[in-house]
Amino acid sequence: MQFYQALTVLFKRELLLAFRQFNEVLNSLLFFILVCSLFPLAMTPEATTLIAIGPGIIWVAALLATLLSLNRLFRVDYLDGSLEQLLLSPHPLSGLVLAKIIAHWLLTGLPLVIIAPVFALLLHLPNEVMKPLWLSLLLGTPLLSLIGAFGAALTVNLRNAGLLLALLIFPLYVPILIFGAGAVTGALAGLGYAGQLAWLAALLIGGITLLPIATAAALRMSIT
């Protein structure tokens, strides 16, 4: 029971800190909005072209917006000393890490999932692809947070680690990008998209199972 209480307290703390620094939470969402809005202006307003590249635009914007928010996942706790308290906690560190990742996704990933269909319409994507777009983002954005947390844990004790963090996790993001955008592209072509969603679901299950453990180990290695 004490473990679940610790998870609840940590989860509430993450949300409270995020709302106290709400401008940082908004940065990812605003970045996503700007990227999706500027692409039609930079390339062409022609519907045929935007439909062809729309899935890739939305997924790349979601990936970069998630990356933008990863630095604060553990860095603030590292600087104020609370991360060391988590490491010394008698509770499983992987469970505490998972609570932080869930809070991160609720604050950064879920808003992208909610707002993405609006920008899909801006990119002239038909209504038929809204379901695969929404499902692919719902399965894929938690994976972005899980993998990003692992990279953030490896670089938490480094100053100005943004570029190194990107280099570490971009290769791991590639399969998510392929399956996520592929599901929407398949729906556009009139093909099935269940296979891509199944792969995303399998990766998400594996990520939830293994990545909190790997992230906890990375934190211990980075701090000690």
C-alpha positions in Angstrom: 0.0 0.0 0.0 2.9 2.4 0.8 4.3 1.9 -2.7 1.0 3.0 -4.3 0.8 6.0 -2.0 4.4 6.9 -3.0 3.4 6.6 -6.7 0.3 8.8 -6.1 2.4 11.5 -4.3 5.1 11.5 -7.0 2.5 11.7 -9.7 0.7 14.6 -8.1 4.0 16.4 -7.5 4.9 16.1 -11.2 1.6 17.6 -12.2 1.8 20.4 -9.7 5.4 21.3 -10.7 4.3 21.3 -14.4 1.4 23.6 -13.8 3.6 26.0 -11.8 5.8 26.2 -14.9 3.0 25.9 -17.4 4.9 27.9 -20.0 7.4 25.0 -20.3 4.5 22.6 -20.8 3.1 24.8 -23.5 6.4 24.9 -25.4 5.9 21.4 -26.9 2.3 22.0 -27.9 3.2 25.4 -29.5 6.1 23.8 -31.3 3.8 21.1 -32.7 1.3 23.8 -33.8 3.9 25.9 -35.5 5.5 23.1 -37.4 2.2 21.8 -38.7 1.0 25.3 -39.6 4.2 26.5 -41.3 4.7 23.4 -43.6 1.8 24.4 -45.9 3.2 27.9 -46.2 6.8 26.8 -46.8 5.9 24.1 -49.4 2.6 24.5 -51.2 -1.1 24.8 -50.3 -1.9 22.3 -53.0 -4.2 19.6 -51.4 -2.7 16.7 -53.3 0.8 17.4 -52.1 -0.2 18.1 -48.5 -2.3 14.9 -48.4 0.8 12.9 -49.5 3.2 14.4 -46.9 0.6 15.1 -44.2 1.2 11.9 -42.1 4.9 12.4 -42.1 4.6 16.1 -41.1 2.3 15.3 -38.1 4.5 12.5 -36.9 7.8 14.3 -37.3 6.3 17.3 -35.5 5.1 15.1 -32.6 8.5 13.5 -32.4 10.3 16.8 -32.2 7.8 18.3 -29.8 8.3 15.3 -27.4 12.1 15.7 -27.7 11.8 19.4 -26.8 10.3 18.5 -23.4 12.6 15.7 -22.4 15.4 17.8 -20.8 13.2 18.7 -17.8 12.0 15.1 -17.2 14.9 14.4 -14.7 17.1 17.4 -14.9 15.1 19.6 -12.5 15.1 16.8 -9.9 18.8 16.3 -10.4 19.6 19.9 -9.8 17.5 20.3 -6.7 18.6 17.0 -5.1 15.2 15.2 -5.2 16.5 12.7 -7.7 18.9 11.4 -5.2 16.0 11.0 -2.7 14.2 8.8 -5.3 17.3 6.7 -5.7 17.5 6.2 -1.9 13.8 5.4 -1.6 12.9 1.9 -0.4 10.3 1.6 -3.2 11.2 0.2 -6.6 12.8 2.9 -8.6 11.4 1.5 -11.9 7.9 2.1 -10.6 8.7 5.7 -9.6 10.2 6.3 -12.9 7.1 5.0 -14.7 5.0 7.4 -12.7 7.1 10.3 -13.9 6.9 9.1 -17.5 3.1 8.8 -17.3 2.9 12.3 -16.0 5.2 13.5 -18.8 3.0 11.9 -21.4 -0.2 13.3 -20.0 1.3 16.8 -20.1 3.1 16.6 -23.5 1.9 13.6 -25.5 -1.8 13.5 -24.8 -2.4 17.2 -25.9 -0.7 16.3 -29.2 -3.0 13.3 -29.6 -6.0 15.5 -29.0 -5.1 18.4 -31.2 -3.5 16.4 -34.1 -6.9 15.8 -36.0 -7.4 19.5 -36.3 -4.1 19.9 -38.1 -4.8 16.8 -40.1 -7.8 18.8 -41.5 -5.5 21.7 -42.2 -3.3 19.4 -44.2 -6.4 18.2 -46.2 -6.2 14.7 -44.8 -9.6 13.0 -45.4 -11.9 11.9 -42.5 -11.2 8.3 -43.3 -7.6 8.5 -41.9 -8.6 10.3 -38.6 -9.1 7.0 -36.8 -5.7 5.5 -37.8 -4.0 8.8 -37.1 -5.5 9.1 -33.7 -4.8 5.4 -32.8 -1.2 5.6 -34.1 -0.5 8.7 -32.0 -2.2 7.2 -29.0 0.0 4.1 -29.2 3.2 5.9 -30.4 3.5 9.0 -28.2 3.8 7.0 -24.9 6.6 5.1 -26.6 8.3 8.5 -27.4 8.1 9.4 -23.7 9.4 6.0 -22.6 12.4 6.0 -24.9 13.0 9.6 -24.3 13.1 9.0 -20.6 15.8 6.4 -21.0 17.9 8.9 -23.0 17.3 11.7 -20.5 18.4 9.4 -17.7 21.7 8.6 -19.5 22.5 12.3 -19.9 20.9 13.8 -16.7 24.3 14.7 -15.2 25.6 16.4 -18.4 25.2 20.1 -19.0 23.8 21.1 -22.4 23.1 17.5 -23.3 20.3 18.3 -25.8 22.3 17.4 -28.9 23.7 14.2 -27.3 20.2 13.2 -26.1 18.9 13.7 -29.7 21.7 11.6 -31.1 21.0 8.8 -28.6 17.3 8.5 -29.1 16.7 9.4 -32.7 17.7 5.9 -34.0 15.3 4.4 -31.5 12.5 6.7 -32.6 12.8 5.6 -36.3 10.6 2.4 -36.0 7.9 4.3 -34.2 8.0 7.0 -36.9 7.8 4.4 -39.7 4.9 2.4 -38.2 3.0 5.5 -37.0 3.2 7.4 -40.3 2.8 4.1 -42.2 -0.5 3.4 -40.6 -1.9 6.7 -41.8 -0.3 6.3 -45.3 -1.8 2.8 -45.6 -5.2 4.1 -44.8 -4.8 6.9 -47.4 -4.0 4.3 -50.0 -7.0 2.2 -49.1 -4.8 -0.6 -47.6 -5.0 -2.1 -44.1 -3.3 -0.4 -41.2 -3.9 -3.0 -38.5 -0.4 -4.4 -38.9 1.3 -1.1 -38.2 -0.9 -0.5 -35.2 -0.2 -4.1 -33.9 3.5 -3.4 -34.1 3.1 -0.1 -32.2 1.0 -1.9 -29.6 3.7 -4.6 -29.3 6.4 -2.1 -28.9 4.4 -0.2 -26.3 3.9 -3.3 -24.2 7.6 -4.1 -24.5 8.5 -0.5 -23.7 6.3 -0.4 -20.6 7.7 -3.7 -19.4 11.4 -3.0 -20.0 12.2 0.7 -20.4 11.3 1.8 -16.8 13.8 -0.8 -15.5 16.4 0.3 -18.0 15.8 4.0 -17.2 16.2 3.3 -13.4 19.5 1.5 -14.1 20.6 4.5 -16.3 19.8 6.9 -13.5 21.8 4.9 -10.9 24.7 4.8 -13.4 24.5 8.5 -14.1 24.2 9.6 -10.4 26.8 7.2 -8.8 
